[in-house]
Amino acid sequence: MTTKDTILILDFYGQYNQLIARRVRECGVYAELVPYTISIEEIQKRSPKGIIFTGGPASVYEEDAPKCDQRIFELGIPILGICYGMQLMAYLLGGTVKKASKREYGVTSVRLDTTSLLFQNFSSKNDFLMSHTDFVETLPDDFVGIAKTKNCPYAAIMNSFKNLYGVQFHAEVELSNDGVTLLKNFLFSICHCQDTWKMDSFVEETVSFLKKKIGNKKVLCALSGGVDSTVAATLVEKAIGKNLICIFVDHGLLRKGEAEQVEMIFSLKQLQFQKVDAKERFLTRLRGITDPEEKRKIIGEEFIHVFQEEAKKIGKIDYLVQGTIYPDVIESGVSTKKTIKSHHNVGGLPDVIEFEEILEPLRDLFKDEVRKVGLELGLPKELIYRQPFPGPGLAIRIIGDITEEKLSILKEADTIFREKIEKNHLNDSIHQYFAVLTNLRSVGVMGDERTYDYTVALRAVETSDFMTAKFAKIPYDILEEVSEKIVNEVPHVNRVVYDITSKPPATIEYE
Ligand code: XMP
């Protein structure tokens, strides 16, 4: 790959660490989150144009507080410390940090010295999010204060000779007014970065890198139908064409029309695409199984068996391509590219199939960047903006045992619900929405007839990270339309309920 201007973000465990990296990238500059323990040699090897210290929950004066190598300030690289990052900078360079009697929290009016490069294009007052108890009490030599609030004498500090800056507030969050301008000032006026991190150049560079790397060798990809594996496979396909072999295992637990959509996208291309119809196999193994964990385990195992059998038929494979993305890398604690991540969607695959190396063309990208790459590659929008879908599929949205009939009921009800949400343009604010077939049957009346049929539960949540979620407040009239359509059009459903629990205490999925 060609060299690109890089910002290294030293992670001191702040809750906004990934967000800082995303914001920098949105400004067109490549940013990487690295452990605060990164060595000076490693930093020099990467030649970053600037360094950012994240916030974090510790206090600098605690014995085991996370601290970076002090020599970092002598590298001549501009540094921006945020919150804990600013306190650490001040502390390590000889200033003092103290605990305030009261925490300063919330959007706060900050007075700025607009002659500082960091605050150019701001007016003298701006609202930023403050969230701290500790504060910098005295400054290190050669530093000056460039912002203050009613309670905080040093809301921002700088040593302009050494290009060291610190802000006590969180410019990276949306609650802060114009925080992006501050980041841009740091990136472009202080670090002199070029805004070359763009997804069209990413496609071009990655394709040419893959072409060179793979040559005439063979690559295998397990397509799941999700956006990550589809975008990863499409990049490899663009690089090497027919030497990419895609295996798509249709386990029969996908949503209505999903398998056909994946097949259509890939069968149009000049590559070897194999859809394996394993529906019967999966359903046979799942017959009579009601325990959620057992279902998940069976599906994982069966997937590997099918994949392995198909791979054996193909013969020697040189590379395996995976759709690992940057949050997966961060979450598994690997931010130094040296280790190839072994965790992936289809558990255990690399151990059972022989190949030289794993290719992960998306391992540096956030989800929104993967989507932009997908658009660049001309993939359909419905696929790119598809909401998350669990690997075990509809099996964990059917409570109790799984049968063909139940799958068919759920697919129809789910399609009706999803179409209504999309038609009413609620899909931007609701991040995951689907139907669940409960195991509850109850008495109803249809025409003059008594019925004894299933209850469908509708689940729709708003969330930013899927770790916590709130149930979506869908207007009653839309819920009414969905309910009427489902009971009228889907046989064996006589009751529809809407799930009004958040996560926690519930989870998003039912099993
Ligand atoms: P829960 O139910 O734990 O789900 O609140 C959180 C998010 O994770 C998705 N999910 C999965 N994704 N394999 C996946 O790839 C799985 O086994 C799995 N289980 C849950 C779920 O859809 C939600 O977005």
Residues whose N, C-alpha, C, O or C-beta is under 5 A from the ligand:
A	BS01	XMP	P388 F389 P390 G391 P392 F466 T507 I508 E509
